[in-house]
Amino acid sequence: LRRVDACVGISRDLVHELREGGIRPSRIDHIPNGVDLARFQPLAADQVAPLRQRMGLPVDRPIVLFVGVLDPRKNILWLAEQWVAHDAFGTGALLVAIGPQGRDDPQGLLHGKLAAIARAHPQCFVLHEFHADVAAYYQCADAVVLPSYKEGLPNVVLEAMAAGLPCVAACASGSRELV
């Protein structure tokens, strides 16, 4: 890295890490990720129920959303296990997880464990197959949760905030800065 002319840090924590790694501050630019505000925006209240129906989601319950790659560092297995063990923490909310299988799990073991939890506890947790355009999920949700213990600058938090959703995130680099 010391040989490059410039580095981009997408969070203040990454800028600090680059400096600690010996990169001169004059070679580091802090440029946060951006979000397409035309796609990620709140939906009018009267449009939420019909969208939920089309997506097969309950109309009469709060929905908490996890969006992210199904990877151990995202901590989704821990969240799903805790969510069902504590009956949605008394919220009555359905936890909806959506994301692609992680590249570090080519056999899909994590996906399989999550699917088993969803089959055993459909009243608390559902796992939807990944779709490239997740904007509608944000528009159906009441909150977003990101239990990831290692992040750069998570787009999911930016997208959720653009969609007008409250976010609950682990105290990880990037998430901490955004929330």
ChimeraX attribute file (.defattr): number of C-alpha atoms within 10 A of each C-alpha:
attribute: neighborCount
match mode: 1-to-1
recipient: residues
	/A:1	10
	/A:2	12
	/A:3	6
	/A:4	8
	/A:5	11
	/A:6	15
	/A:7	19
	/A:8	14
	/A:9	20
	/A:10	18
	/A:11	23
	/A:12	17
	/A:13	17
	/A:14	19
	/A:15	20
	/A:16	14
	/A:17	13
	/A:18	20
	/A:19	15
	/A:20	11
	/A:21	11
	/A:22	10
	/A:23	20
	/A:24	14
	/A:25	14
	/A:26	10
	/A:27	14
	/A:28	18
	/A:29	13
	/A:30	13
	/A:31	13
	/A:32	14
	/A:33	12
	/A:34	10
	/A:35	15
	/A:36	10
	/A:37	11
	/A:38	8
	/A:39	14
	/A:40	20
	/A:41	19
	/A:42	20
	/A:43	15
	/A:44	8
	/A:45	9
	/A:46	8
	/A:47	11
	/A:48	16
	/A:49	15
	/A:50	13
	/A:51	17
	/A:52	19
	/A:53	12
	/A:54	8
	/A:55	12
	/A:56	9
	/A:57	19
	/A:58	14
	/A:59	14
	/A:60	9
	/A:61	13
	/A:62	16
	/A:63	25
	/A:64	25
	/A:65	26
	/A:66	26
	/A:67	23
	/A:68	20
	/A:69	17
	/A:70	26
	/A:71	20
	/A:72	16
	/A:73	14
	/A:74	21
	/A:75	16
	/A:76	24
	/A:77	19
	/A:78	13
	/A:79	17
	/A:80	25
	/A:81	15
	/A:82	13
	/A:83	19
	/A:84	20
	/A:85	12
	/A:86	12
	/A:87	17
	/A:88	18
	/A:89	11
	/A:90	8
	/A:91	12
	/A:92	13
	/A:93	22
	/A:94	23
	/A:95	27
	/A:96	22
	/A:97	24
	/A:98	20
	/A:99	19
	/A:100	16
	/A:101	20
	/A:102	19
	/A:103	11
	/A:104	11
	/A:105	13
	/A:106	9
	/A:107	11
	/A:108	15
	/A:109	13
	/A:110	19
	/A:111	21
	/A:112	12
	/A:113	14
	/A:114	22
	/A:115	17
	/A:116	14
	/A:117	19
	/A:118	21
	/A:119	13
	/A:120	13
	/A:121	16
	/A:122	15
	/A:123	15
	/A:124	21
	/A:125	26
	/A:126	23
	/A:127	20
	/A:128	13
	/A:129	11
	/A:130	16
	/A:131	11
	/A:132	7
	/A:133	8
	/A:134	16
	/A:135	16
	/A:136	18
	/A:137	24
	/A:138	27
	/A:139	23
	/A:140	27
	/A:141	26
	/A:142	18
	/A:143	22
	/A:144	24
	/A:145	22
	/A:146	24
	/A:147	20
	/A:148	22
	/A:149	15
	/A:150	17
	/A:151	19
	/A:152	15
	/A:153	23
	/A:154	20
	/A:155	17
	/A:156	21
	/A:157	23
	/A:158	21
	/A:159	22
	/A:160	27
	/A:161	21
	/A:162	18
	/A:163	24
	/A:164	18
	/A:165	21
	/A:166	16
	/A:167	21
	/A:168	15
	/A:169	18
	/A:170	18
	/A:171	16
	/A:172	18
	/A:173	19
	/A:174	22
	/A:175	26
	/A:176	14
	/A:177	12
	/A:178	15
	/A:179	14
